[in-house]
Amino acid sequence: MAAELLELGQLFVVVAVAGAFALRLGLSVIPLYVVGGVLAGPFVAGRMGLPYVTNGEVVTLFAEVGIVLLLFFLGLEFSLDRLLESRTRITRAGVADIAVNLPLGIAIGLVLGWSLVESLLLGGIVYISSSAIITKSLIDLGWIANPEAEPMLGTLVFEDLFIAVYLAVVTSLVLGGEGGLGSVGRSLAVAFGFLGLLLVAVQYGTRLFTGVLDGTGREAFVLRTLAVVVPISGAALVLGVSEAVAAFFVGMGFATSGHRERIERLLAPVRDVFGAVFFFWIGVGTDPTILVAAAVPLVLAVALTTPAKVVSGYLGGRVYDLSKRRSLRVGVGMVPRGEFSLVIAALAASGTTPVMREVIPAFAVGYVLVMSGLGTVLMERSEFVERLVFRGDRTGAEA
């Protein structure tokens, strides 16, 4: 236990230093947290004979809580009524997103000579944007109140719901079809049954969500909020449902409770602490040397999927009747990849082929590392991107 506590202390030293560098350089903290994890992990610091942080149970658990809280805060920006009112736009933006990006990833795999299942795994990795990173960036950059936030959040909701179906299908394919279609059907039934019950609770449980937090002091308020969101997210994970999607729905439940502003004020520091651990966790398990094995697909994927995501996000912004400039911001904001790409890679690692076991996990780590950094930088420098794209086009420059 003493060793774990020391490692945790080292983790917080690294993220504190990374945060200080980010502040000094005027950059987002996210890529620096990831790089800090790489440098402080066993594959860099450990090989140099320095004290290092392992990708152990404590760090992984803290990272899971970070994902849960980031998506919980995302849910606070929605209500179920607002979600249902926007369902047509969310669907259209989401379909544009998946139609551009998933087939592109599959095509890259096939061009590389991979099997259809391997290519389908690659397609999922490059398709799904990082809800956690994008949510954090929206908050840090102050975009959360801007018009472009709505199509971004709506597309993330569509992606997170789709990924529940995708994971059920590819799990069966990667594990050799164990259980066949019946196994896939049962997994989907459990997943959507749980989410359906959660949606009913969100729709009709406003008084319950309100009553849990009424008349409480700060300490009890924070603890009661966590006592709702964390167990429900954990139950979702046990049942094979994304804990991120569950946390998002719980956030929607609290959005109409009348306590939203107080939750955001009191739990923001808790979210930021665990969120920092999550981004550190992305890097700490990264072995820079194994990225060589995935160099060709990595370079190809970054070169092709970055503009593809910008294009699909732009189309999503236009679905919401945003201007060209704001639609481009939507596209730029959807570039980061993260947690779900790593989940797909972990699934691939349990497969039977060398590409699944070795190349895809290495690719995913490198891809997330590059795209999380590139995506956050593009968001911060969005005005430069807009000037570059709409140079000489006054209609495109209109807000």
C-alpha atoms as one frame of an Amber mdcrd trajectory, in Angstrom:
protein
   0.000   0.000   0.000   2.901   2.343   0.767   4.242   1.827  -2.764   0.831
   2.579  -4.305   0.507   5.763  -2.249   3.969   6.875  -3.327   3.108   6.210
  -6.974  -0.095   8.198  -6.590   1.904  11.045  -5.095   4.283  10.927  -8.051
   1.288  11.007 -10.419  -0.035  14.198  -8.849   3.422  15.803  -8.956   3.645
  15.073 -12.693   0.174  16.404 -13.541   0.791  19.496 -11.398   4.026  20.210
 -13.274   2.320  19.488 -16.608  -0.454  21.917 -15.673   2.103  24.588 -14.799
   3.842  24.126 -18.163   0.503  24.316 -19.978  -0.318  27.568 -18.197   3.091
  29.019 -19.010   2.885  27.987 -22.685  -0.763  28.959 -23.086  -1.729  25.428
 -24.162  -4.460  23.017 -23.146  -3.453  20.813 -20.229  -4.803  17.656 -21.894
  -1.905  16.741 -24.243   0.610  17.641 -21.552  -1.136  15.353 -19.064  -0.896
  12.552 -21.648   2.786  13.243 -22.363   3.420  13.415 -18.620   1.933   9.940
 -18.299   4.212   8.610 -21.048   7.333  10.095 -19.447   6.428   8.990 -15.904
   5.431   5.460 -16.938   7.436   2.229 -16.875   8.484   2.493 -20.526  10.363
   5.792 -20.162  11.121   6.589 -16.513  11.287   2.879 -15.655  13.810   2.077
 -18.391  15.951   4.989 -17.228  16.103   3.535 -13.711  13.920   6.306 -12.270
  10.858   5.922 -10.024   7.825   5.373 -12.240   4.048   5.059 -12.086   2.501
   1.746 -13.112  -0.764   1.367 -14.948  -2.219  -0.430 -11.931  -5.647  -0.873
 -10.417  -5.619   2.363  -8.415  -4.702   4.582 -11.358  -7.140   2.743 -13.635
  -9.960   3.106 -11.106  -9.283   6.817 -10.683  -9.246   7.152 -14.479 -12.662
   5.440 -14.666 -14.037   7.940 -12.147 -12.578  10.713 -14.304 -14.472   9.447
 -17.369 -17.672   9.156 -15.324 -17.474  12.708 -13.966 -16.553  14.266 -17.312
 -19.567  12.640 -18.976 -21.769  13.430 -15.984 -20.970  17.109 -16.496 -21.727
  16.712 -20.195 -25.173  15.373 -19.259 -25.793  18.377 -17.029 -25.862  20.504
 -20.187 -28.810  18.502 -21.544 -32.312  17.626 -20.465 -34.211  14.644 -21.835
 -36.830  16.972 -23.327 -34.123  18.940 -25.103 -32.559  15.709 -26.309 -35.864
  14.460 -27.706 -36.608  17.812 -29.310 -33.255  17.653 -31.102 -33.452  13.949
 -32.015 -33.863  14.615 -35.751 -30.860  16.914 -35.886 -28.812  14.607 -33.643
 -29.618  11.681 -35.909 -28.759  13.555 -39.101 -25.483  14.893 -37.673 -24.649
  11.477 -36.235 -25.355   9.683 -39.501 -23.108  12.135 -41.368 -20.400  11.500
 -38.777 -20.554   7.714 -39.009 -21.013   7.646 -42.803 -17.767   9.565 -43.337
 -15.508   8.141 -40.639 -16.354   4.480 -39.998 -16.080   3.357 -43.674 -12.847
   5.342 -44.019 -11.261   3.429 -41.142 -12.448   0.112 -42.568 -11.053   1.067
 -45.994  -7.650   1.934 -44.487  -7.514  -1.498 -42.873  -8.443  -3.278 -46.094
  -5.834  -1.297 -48.070  -3.224  -2.436 -45.526  -4.205  -6.036 -46.234  -6.020
  -6.622 -42.945  -9.025  -8.930 -42.584 -12.558  -7.536 -42.465 -12.807  -7.980
 -38.675  -9.436  -6.280 -38.134 -10.502  -3.450 -40.445 -13.801  -3.113 -38.574
 -11.848  -2.670 -35.336  -9.715   0.004 -36.981 -12.863   1.693 -38.269 -14.268
   1.946 -34.745 -11.022   3.330 -33.341 -10.812   6.163 -35.864 -14.569   6.848
 -35.887 -15.341   7.513 -32.238 -14.412  10.938 -30.862 -13.412  11.387 -27.238
 -16.372  12.587 -25.187 -14.089  13.154 -22.204 -11.470  15.236 -24.019 -14.004
  17.245 -26.011 -16.117  17.963 -22.931 -13.043  19.116 -21.014 -11.966  21.337
 -23.908 -15.457  22.834 -24.312 -15.422  23.814 -20.637 -11.820  25.087 -20.589
 -12.207  27.169 -23.768 -15.614  28.539 -22.809 -17.264  26.978 -25.864 -19.875
  25.203 -23.781 -22.211  28.223 -24.054 -21.566  28.767 -27.774 -23.919  27.634
 -30.578 -21.348  25.124 -31.871 -21.486  23.202 -28.588 -24.962  21.800 -29.332
 -24.091  19.861 -32.535 -20.864  18.665 -30.916 -22.683  17.363 -27.839 -25.466
  15.893 -29.956 -22.985  14.021 -32.150 -21.187  12.711 -29.064 -24.501  11.388
 -27.731 -25.136   9.592 -31.042 -21.621   8.126 -31.034 -21.852   6.919 -27.442
 -25.184   5.199 -28.111 -23.906   3.622 -31.333 -20.790   2.325 -29.627 -22.929
   0.163 -27.310 -24.215  -1.734 -30.381 -20.814  -1.752 -32.072 -19.012  -3.225
 -29.042 -21.587  -5.992 -28.674 -21.123  -6.990 -32.320 -17.323  -6.803 -32.548
 -16.889  -8.588 -29.206 -18.656 -11.601 -30.673 -16.574 -11.397 -33.865 -13.214
 -10.984 -32.084 -13.890 -13.857 -29.682 -14.622 -16.149 -32.578 -18.396 -15.833
 -32.597 -18.797 -17.471 -29.176 -22.510 -17.668 -28.548 -23.240 -16.473 -32.092
 -26.062 -14.076 -32.830 -27.843 -15.137 -29.664 -24.987 -13.824 -27.539 -24.997
 -10.522 -29.416 -28.775 -10.267 -29.047 -28.627 -10.901 -25.304 -25.878  -8.313
 -24.851 -27.876  -5.727 -26.774 -31.062  -6.566 -24.871 -29.314  -6.113 -21.512
 -27.617  -2.888 -22.620 -30.715  -1.224 -24.006 -32.902  -2.566 -21.210 -30.642
  -0.907 -18.651 -30.458   2.346 -20.614 -34.233   2.266 -21.096 -34.808   2.005
 -17.345 -32.340   4.825 -16.811 -34.165   7.014 -19.334 -37.474   6.340 -17.572
 -35.856   7.383 -14.293 -34.528  10.556 -15.913 -37.903  11.395 -17.442 -40.091
  10.732 -14.410 -37.664  10.991 -11.512 -37.139  14.751 -11.345 -38.573  14.916
  -7.822 -36.268  12.077  -6.779 -33.166  13.754  -8.208 -34.212  17.000  -6.554
 -35.029  15.413  -3.208 -31.660  13.661  -2.941 -29.864  17.003  -2.815 -32.409
  19.304  -1.150 -31.415  20.961   2.111 -27.866  19.618   2.257 -24.594  21.234
   3.233 -21.616  21.242   0.892 -20.084  17.992   2.092 -23.347  16.041   2.046
 -24.246  17.600  -1.320 -21.031  16.377  -2.973 -21.203  12.940  -1.361 -24.849
  12.377  -2.303 -24.211  13.380  -5.899 -21.313  10.936  -6.135 -23.418   8.292
  -4.362 -25.838   8.428  -7.289 -23.620   8.793 -10.356 -20.755   6.430  -9.456
 -22.805   3.327  -8.443 -25.092   3.651 -11.475 -22.081   3.968 -13.786 -20.470
   0.977 -12.096 -23.632  -1.091 -12.529 -23.666  -0.172 -16.214 -20.088  -1.370
 -16.622 -20.886  -4.667 -14.899 -23.764  -5.206 -17.340 -21.578  -4.464 -20.352
 -22.962  -0.959 -20.907 -20.716   2.076 -21.308 -20.239   3.754 -17.943 -19.832
   7.020 -19.866 -23.314   6.752 -21.405 -24.828   5.918 -18.006 -23.098   8.888
 -16.376 -24.352  11.129 -19.170 -27.955  10.050 -18.512 -27.564  10.610 -14.758
 -26.282  14.089 -15.535 -29.426  14.723 -17.591 -31.471  13.636 -14.574 -29.808
  16.200 -12.351 -29.993  18.885 -15.082 -33.669  19.518 -14.286 -33.354  19.142
 -10.517 -32.772  22.821  -9.835 -29.312  22.016  -8.464 -27.332  22.108 -11.707
 -25.374  25.292 -10.992 -24.495  24.182  -7.474 -23.342  20.774  -8.760 -21.118
  22.441 -11.351 -19.662  24.799  -8.761 -18.947  22.254  -6.023 -17.978  19.215
  -8.085 -15.869  20.966 -10.730 -12.649  20.584  -8.661 -13.424  16.887  -8.087
 -14.029  16.425 -11.818 -10.789  18.193 -12.699  -8.697  16.066 -10.316 -10.017
  12.742 -11.583 -10.071  14.039 -15.150  -6.350  14.804 -14.897  -5.739  11.213
 -13.769  -7.712   9.940 -16.761  -5.580  11.844 -19.274  -2.412  10.794 -17.417
  -3.649   7.172 -17.593  -3.858   7.357 -21.384  -0.126   8.019 -21.495   1.187
   5.911 -18.635   0.627   2.608 -20.427   2.205   3.817 -23.667   5.447   2.190
 -24.792   6.908   4.590 -27.384   9.029   1.823 -28.915   6.077  -0.349 -29.971
   4.653   2.526 -31.977   7.213   1.637 -34.676   5.199  -1.501 -35.510   2.161
   0.637 -36.215   3.946   3.559 -37.882   2.519   3.056 -41.385  -1.170   2.719
 -40.395  -0.707   5.493 -37.833   0.640   8.043 -40.320  -1.972   7.055 -42.898
  -4.832   7.254 -40.405  -3.831  10.627 -38.966  -3.408  12.112 -42.460  -6.800
  10.881 -43.690  -9.055  10.853 -40.630  -8.236  14.338 -39.345  -9.718  16.153
 -42.361 -12.496  13.546 -42.585 -13.611  14.313 -39.025 -13.471  18.036 -39.735
 -15.677  17.520 -42.804 -18.238  15.358 -40.989 -18.346  17.807 -38.073 -18.804
  20.681 -40.515 -21.776  18.848 -42.046 -23.186  18.350 -38.564 -22.897  22.059
 -37.877 -24.772  22.844 -41.070 -27.521  20.421 -39.994 -27.978  22.730 -36.986
 -28.142  25.750 -39.332 -24.876  27.190 -38.078 -22.773  29.520 -40.198 -19.826
  28.152 -42.159 -17.373  29.468 -39.582 -19.153  27.948 -36.603 -19.684  24.706
 -38.523 -15.950  24.517 -39.137 -15.437  24.942 -35.403 -17.701  21.959 -34.846
 -15.535  19.907 -37.212 -12.303  21.001 -35.580 -13.757  20.282 -32.149 -14.627
  16.681 -33.040 -11.039  15.694 -33.928  -9.828  14.391 -30.504  -9.968  10.614
 -29.979  -9.552   8.961 -26.602 -11.201   6.571 -24.185 -13.430   4.511 -26.470
 -10.614   4.005 -28.990  -8.570   2.468 -26.177 -11.511   0.276 -25.123 -11.723
  -1.083 -28.693  -7.958  -1.662 -28.710  -8.170  -3.626 -25.445 -10.849  -5.788
 -27.047  -8.648  -6.333 -30.110  -5.779  -7.461 -27.863  -7.876 -10.472 -26.823
  -8.145 -11.595 -30.449  -6.322 -14.416 -32.217  -4.296 -12.733 -34.967  -0.971
 -10.846 -34.655  -2.604  -7.710 -36.073  -5.268  -7.806 -33.334  -2.905  -8.674
 -30.498   0.025  -6.416 -31.366  -0.490  -3.915 -34.182  -3.973  -2.582 -33.344
  -3.243  -1.891 -29.619   0.017  -0.143 -30.555  -1.768   1.818 -33.277  -4.579
   2.873 -30.921  -2.235   4.185 -28.246  -0.233   6.204 -30.766  -3.372   7.388
 -32.523  -5.007   8.590 -29.302  -1.782  10.272 -28.229  -1.506  12.164 -31.526
  -5.187  12.957 -31.981  -5.781  14.084 -28.387  -2.926  16.558 -28.687  -3.709
  17.620 -32.250  -7.427  17.977 -31.526  -7.005  20.191 -28.481  -4.439  22.383
 -30.261  -6.765  22.758 -33.262  -9.599  23.801 -30.959  -7.392  26.402 -29.287
  -6.189  27.681 -32.657  -9.581  27.485 -34.369  -9.489  31.144 -35.419  -6.283
  30.495 -37.357  -7.896  27.461 -39.025 -10.929  29.575 -39.948  -8.766  32.281
 -41.517  -6.839  29.629 -43.433  -9.963  27.893 -44.779 -12.064  30.974 -45.480
  -9.290  33.204 -46.760 -10.897  35.661 -49.157 -14.383  34.255 -48.481 -16.364
  36.876 -46.591 -19.491  34.752 -46.435 -17.526  31.974 -44.754 -16.117  34.407
 -42.240 -19.531  35.537 -41.100 -20.483  34.484 -37.584
